[in-house]
């Protein structure tokens, strides 16, 4: 299934150095609006976590029809 990320919140608390708001905004911009192929919502979280290197606190998405 295809999923489009509409909102996402990463867990930046585990960062080795404090991130600026600009750096956080850039990470969010890389993922909001993107489309991912995944088996289900849990798989989507795993895919994005693996790609970004950040754990996800919350995510909203919509299914994309092909």
Buried (B, 14 or more C-beta within 10 A) or exposed (E): BBBBBEEBEBEBEEEEEEBEEEEBEEBBEEBEEBEBEBEEEEBBBBBBBEEBEBEBEEBEBEEEEE
